Amino acid sequence: MTGGMLVAARGDSMHTAELILALLIAVAALVTIARRLGIAYPIFLVIGGLGLGLVPRIPRVEIDPDVIFLTVLPPLLYIAAYFTPVRSLRANLGTISSLAVALVIASAVAVAVVARALIPDLTWPVALALGAIVAPPDAIAATAIASRLAVPRRIITILEGESLLNDATALTLYSIAVATAVGGGFSPTTAVVTFAGAMLGGGAIGVAVGWVIAQIRKRLEDTPVEITISLLTPYAAFLPADRLGASGVIATVAAGLYLGHRGSRIMGADARLTGRAVWETLTFLLNGFVFIVMGLEVPLLLRAVTPSLAIRLVGIGLIVSLVLVGVRVLFIFGTVLAPQLVRTRQDMRWLSACSLVLSWAGMRGVVSLAAALALPTTLPPGAREALVIVTLTVIVFTLLGQGLTLPALIRRLRLGAGGETREEEAGARQQLLDAATRRIDQLYPVWPGHRPLLDQLRGTYRHRAEHVDRQRDPASTDGEDRELIEHREIRRTVIDSEREALMRLRAEGAISDEVFRNLERELDLEERRMDA
């Protein structure tokens, strides 16, 4: 099966292009509904996919796992790493590393033991492969929920950092288990060396690729070319590392972290603004496709086996899901919470609440799906189909069971986002305003003929400084927000009047389309600045 991410099974009347178009329409519609309902869109897409899968005569959708690994995964990893705050990642590296390595291995082993007990025909390597497949959580749904609610920034940083690094652990363990299952021998020493080499090699390749890309982009002033290079960067890191036996995941993450930390120095404003819009659209489409197809696959796969076997495998999947939740809770409370209580003497209730959110946010996603579908057909008869169905059950259970209840849990715990972000942002804004004011004062003798403009600029920055002072005071938040909303409404009304005048000029033939587009872009940038 090659040639595309999604293909209709042979004999179906719907062609691949029509299927992709139909799924795009479904993704757009479902995401719109999800946002109106206040549900994280990955969860609602899975629900929508499940519903579509139950429709009679729906075409069988087949997914090429190589396309997911080589086409979908690199850009998702890269852009997540690019926008990961390096300082926060470094501050929480101990917790993140333990979750991304030790917890993944513990989860994989626990699942292997349970799967072996429930399915005696499974060999140990195949059982461990299943454990590696379902071990790594995917933070997309969890962070989509947490970022909308009052959650300490540290929790989101840990979830995002864990998601960046745990895939490498799981996929390395997966490759060792699969190689052993299809006839290779197992050596603990070889496994450790392979794991260490994959991690270190991937990191080195990623940093090297990031450095080369940075040198190239610093010398460019062409926005379309810069964005094209940006889109190719994850593949430039992932593919060489993968071919050399290193971790493509770690290479892509390393390149993303390297370039994200230096993005302000190697890109102009236009490339940053345009590139962000391009990447937001691309990641939205990739995630949308994968999550809706996850839901779509479940009913179609269950129809391919006997009802009794389907029920048994779904039951095993539910048990495996509970094992994963239990291991995560025990690990986080035992190795993350307890040492912090001893070391920092912080409030036990608050730390316990944070640990509970981290424990309940372990939803599975893209990597688990791709790894399950990439299982070789040379496994013992029936093993591949069983592992795929169990994996999809785990993904759906964690996304729906944990994802739909996580918002209620966060609200009930009343964690509070804390004032550290507000204070940090206010302090940074104040320093920027001070720098601008000093520069304006220096410009008076340089441009004596432009005092009215400089006075106007000074007044603008003085007004912004008043807003910053109020931002530091949490008690003034409601009034501050109301004033900002009123200011935006006034400015939006003025911009709308300019748009109407501009469209009238074009309709009357008073200006060319080129002039219209230039002026429209200025209004668009002004409106974007206002919304920011």
TAWOPE-V22880 format. One record per helix or strand of 2 or more residues. SS is the DSSP state (helix for helix, strand for strand). FROM is the first residue (numbers start at 1). TO is the last residue. If there is no record, write none. Layout:
BEGIN
<<SS	FROM	TO> <SS	FROM	TO>>
END
This chain:
BEGIN
<<strand	6	8> <helix	16	37> <helix	41	53> <strand	61	63> <helix	65	82> <helix	86	91> <helix	93	118> <helix	124	135> <helix	139	146> <helix	153	181> <helix	188	218> <helix	223	243> <helix	248	266> <helix	269	303> <helix	307	344> <helix	348	360> <helix	366	373> <helix	383	413> <helix	420	446> <helix	448	471> <helix	474	507> <helix	513	531>>
END
